[in-house]
């Protein structure tokens, strides 16, 4: 499994991932991955969607679900796939 992003897209992914990881307020294990909770701040859904777009180009072995709860509740990013890679890419940063 290797990254297929070009240099510019890879840098964009790294910066976006760093920014988003600072905004995680909770992590929950899933049977096949992890759920990451974010506060319902403006722009979070857009940035998560950008990350998913970049990851889909690069890492097609991940599954993604963005869940936005009602009444301005939290925003969740659920990731599924190889747990060792999820940990490396999304938990350890």
N, C-alpha and C positions, 0 to 999 in steps of 0.2 A: 504494500500500500504506500503510494508515494504521492506527494502533493503535485498537482498539475497547474497551479497558479503561476502566472508570470511574476516577475520581481515586483512590479508596481502593485498588483493585486495582492500579493503576499504581504507587502508592507501595510497596505490598507487593512487587511484582515488582522494583522498583529495589533495595530493601533486600536481598531474597533474592539477587538477582543479584550485588550487591556482596559479600555474605558468601561466596557460593559461589566467586566469581572469586578471592578471597584463598586459597582452598583448592586451587587447581589446582597440581599438581606437574609436569605435562607436557602439552604440546600437540603433536598430530600432524596434519599435513594429510591429508585424505581427497580422493579425486577430486572429490567433490561436497560437501565441507564440511570439518569439523574434528572431531577426537576430543580430549576433555579428560579427563585422568586425575586422580583424587582418591585420597587415602589412605583405607583402609577403616575410617574412624572411625564411631562410633555416630551415627546420625541423617543421614548424608550421603545415603543412598538416599531417605529421606523428603523431605529438602529438595530434592533433584533432581526427585523426582516432583511436588512442589508447583510448582516452576519450570515443568516441562513442562505441568502443568495450566493455569497462568496464560498461558504462551506459546501454547497451543492456542486459548485464547479470543481472543487478540490477533493472533497472527501465524501464520495457518493455512498459510503458504507454507514454514514450517520443518518438517523431519522430525526426530524424536528417537528415540534408542535408549539405554537405560540398560543397561550390561553390568556384571555383578558376577562377578569371577573367583573360581574355587574356592580353597579353603584360605585364606580371609581375604586374598585377593589384592586388587589395586587395583580401583577402581570407575571405569568410563568413561562419559562422556556423549558420544554421537556425534550431531552436528548436521549436517543436510543442508539445502540450499536455496540461495538467492541468496548467493554468496560475499561480495559487498560488504556485505550486511546482517549476515551472520555475523561478519565482521570488526568492523563497527561495534558490534554488540550484545554479542558474546561474547569478542572478542580485545582490543579496545581499552579495556576497562574494568578 
